[in-house]
Amino acid sequence: QVQLVESGGGWVQPGGSLKLSCAASGSIFSINAMGWYRQAPGKQRELVADITGAGSTNYADSVKGRFTISSDNAKNTVYLQMNSLGPEDTAVYYCLITGGWGPLKYDYWGRGTQVTVSA
């Protein structure tokens, strides 16, 4: 059984910052990547950022320069530092972890954490 626990969401004023955390526990092995996705009301879920087990990062154009993804592999935890937040960043943020190989490949989603940016 694998569990992903997200935290750090909430309400913030435009221009503010939040830091999301996602801790994975259970049968986690050979992580390929951990990432953050978000889904705003009426929109499809989209990639925000991800980071491979080797530390390579990838960002959506809309968050480049504002968001920073990092990970602590020893703790199976991924973070998302979000700065200069705007109303367009309002969404439910989901954590994803992928790993394994061949028939042992896996991916797990967190339940999501709400981020609301408004004055």
C-alpha positions as a Markdown table, in Angstrom:
| # | Residue | x | y | z |
|---|---|---|---|---|
| 1 | Gln | 0.0 | 0.0 | 0.0 |
| 2 | Val | 1.3 | 3.4 | -1.0 |
| 3 | Gln | 0.1 | 6.6 | 0.5 |
| 4 | Leu | 0.9 | 10.2 | -0.7 |
| 5 | Val | 0.2 | 12.9 | 1.8 |
| 6 | Glu | 0.2 | 16.5 | 0.4 |
| 7 | Ser | 0.3 | 19.6 | 2.6 |
| 8 | Gly | 1.0 | 23.3 | 2.4 |
| 9 | Gly | -2.0 | 24.4 | 0.4 |
| 10 | Gly | -4.3 | 27.3 | 1.4 |
| 11 | Trp | -5.2 | 30.8 | 0.7 |
| 12 | Val | -2.7 | 33.5 | -0.2 |
| 13 | Gln | -3.0 | 37.0 | -1.6 |
| 14 | Pro | -1.6 | 37.8 | -5.1 |
| 15 | Gly | 2.1 | 38.1 | -5.0 |
| 16 | Gly | 2.4 | 35.8 | -2.1 |
| 17 | Ser | 4.1 | 32.5 | -1.6 |
| 18 | Leu | 3.3 | 28.9 | -0.6 |
| 19 | Lys | 5.3 | 25.8 | -0.3 |
| 20 | Leu | 3.7 | 22.4 | -1.0 |
| 21 | Ser | 5.0 | 19.1 | 0.3 |
| 22 | Cys | 4.2 | 15.6 | -0.7 |
| 23 | Ala | 5.5 | 12.7 | 1.3 |
| 24 | Ala | 5.2 | 9.1 | -0.1 |
| 25 | Ser | 5.1 | 6.1 | 2.2 |
| 26 | Gly | 4.7 | 2.4 | 1.7 |
| 27 | Ser | 6.2 | 0.2 | -1.1 |
| 28 | Ile | 8.1 | 2.9 | -2.9 |
| 29 | Phe | 11.1 | 1.8 | -4.9 |
| 30 | Ser | 13.2 | 2.9 | -7.8 |
| 31 | Ile | 11.6 | 6.3 | -8.2 |
| 32 | Asn | 11.6 | 7.6 | -11.8 |
| 33 | Ala | 10.1 | 11.0 | -11.1 |
| 34 | Met | 8.0 | 13.0 | -8.8 |
| 35 | Gly | 5.8 | 15.8 | -9.9 |
| 36 | Trp | 3.1 | 18.3 | -9.3 |
| 37 | Tyr | 0.0 | 18.8 | -11.4 |
| 38 | Arg | -2.9 | 21.1 | -11.0 |
| 39 | Gln | -6.5 | 21.3 | -12.1 |
| 40 | Ala | -8.5 | 24.5 | -12.1 |
| 41 | Pro | -12.3 | 24.5 | -12.2 |
| 42 | Gly | -13.5 | 23.6 | -15.7 |
| 43 | Lys | -10.0 | 22.9 | -16.9 |
| 44 | Gln | -8.0 | 19.8 | -17.6 |
| 45 | Arg | -5.3 | 18.6 | -15.2 |
| 46 | Glu | -1.9 | 20.0 | -16.3 |
| 47 | Leu | 1.7 | 19.5 | -15.4 |
| 48 | Val | 3.2 | 22.1 | -13.2 |
| 49 | Ala | 6.7 | 20.7 | -12.6 |
| 50 | Asp | 8.4 | 17.4 | -12.2 |
| 51 | Ile | 11.8 | 16.1 | -11.1 |
| 52 | Thr | 13.5 | 12.9 | -11.9 |
| 53 | Gly | 15.3 | 10.7 | -9.5 |
| 54 | Ala | 18.6 | 12.1 | -10.9 |
| 55 | Gly | 17.4 | 15.6 | -10.2 |
| 56 | Ser | 16.5 | 16.9 | -13.6 |
| 57 | Thr | 13.6 | 19.3 | -13.5 |
| 58 | Asn | 10.9 | 20.3 | -15.9 |
| 59 | Tyr | 8.5 | 23.2 | -15.6 |
| 60 | Ala | 5.4 | 24.4 | -17.4 |
| 61 | Asp | 6.0 | 27.7 | -19.2 |
| 62 | Ser | 3.4 | 29.5 | -17.0 |
| 63 | Val | 5.4 | 28.8 | -13.8 |
| 64 | Lys | 9.0 | 29.1 | -15.0 |
| 65 | Gly | 10.9 | 31.6 | -12.8 |
| 66 | Arg | 8.2 | 31.6 | -10.1 |
| 67 | Phe | 8.0 | 28.0 | -8.9 |
| 68 | Thr | 10.8 | 25.7 | -7.8 |
| 69 | Ile | 10.5 | 21.9 | -7.5 |
| 70 | Ser | 12.8 | 19.9 | -5.2 |
| 71 | Ser | 13.0 | 16.5 | -3.6 |
| 72 | Asp | 14.4 | 14.7 | -0.7 |
| 73 | Asn | 14.9 | 11.1 | -2.1 |
| 74 | Ala | 15.8 | 9.7 | 1.4 |
| 75 | Lys | 12.4 | 10.9 | 2.6 |
| 76 | Asn | 10.5 | 10.1 | -0.7 |
| 77 | Thr | 9.3 | 13.7 | -0.5 |
| 78 | Val | 8.8 | 16.3 | -3.2 |
| 79 | Tyr | 8.3 | 20.0 | -2.6 |
| 80 | Leu | 7.0 | 22.9 | -4.7 |
| 81 | Gln | 8.0 | 26.4 | -3.7 |
| 82 | Met | 5.6 | 28.8 | -5.3 |
| 83 | Asn | 6.4 | 32.5 | -5.4 |
| 84 | Ser | 4.7 | 35.5 | -7.0 |
| 85 | Leu | 1.4 | 33.7 | -7.0 |
| 86 | Gly | -1.5 | 35.0 | -9.1 |
| 87 | Pro | -5.2 | 34.3 | -9.4 |
| 88 | Glu | -4.4 | 32.1 | -12.4 |
| 89 | Asp | -2.5 | 29.7 | -10.1 |
| 90 | Thr | -5.7 | 28.9 | -8.2 |
| 91 | Ala | -6.3 | 25.2 | -8.5 |
| 92 | Val | -6.2 | 21.9 | -6.8 |
| 93 | Tyr | -2.6 | 20.7 | -6.8 |
| 94 | Tyr | -1.9 | 17.0 | -7.1 |
| 95 | Cys | 1.3 | 15.1 | -6.4 |
| 96 | Leu | 2.4 | 12.2 | -8.7 |
| 97 | Ile | 5.1 | 9.7 | -8.2 |
| 98 | Thr | 6.2 | 7.2 | -10.9 |
| 99 | Gly | 8.7 | 4.4 | -10.6 |
| 100 | Gly | 9.6 | 0.8 | -11.1 |
| 101 | Trp | 10.2 | -1.0 | -14.4 |
| 102 | Gly | 8.5 | -3.5 | -16.7 |
| 103 | Pro | 5.6 | -5.3 | -14.9 |
| 104 | Leu | 6.6 | -3.5 | -11.7 |
| 105 | Lys | 6.0 | 0.0 | -13.1 |
| 106 | Tyr | 3.8 | 2.1 | -10.9 |
| 107 | Asp | 2.3 | 5.6 | -10.6 |
| 108 | Tyr | 0.5 | 7.0 | -7.6 |
| 109 | Trp | -1.5 | 10.2 | -7.2 |
| 110 | Gly | -2.1 | 12.2 | -4.1 |
| 111 | Arg | -5.6 | 13.4 | -3.2 |
| 112 | Gly | -4.8 | 17.0 | -3.9 |
| 113 | Thr | -4.4 | 20.2 | -2.0 |
| 114 | Gln | -6.3 | 23.4 | -2.7 |
| 115 | Val | -4.4 | 26.6 | -3.5 |
| 116 | Thr | -6.5 | 29.7 | -3.7 |
| 117 | Val | -4.9 | 33.1 | -4.7 |
| 118 | Ser | -7.2 | 36.1 | -4.2 |
| 119 | Ala | -7.2 | 39.5 | -2.8 |
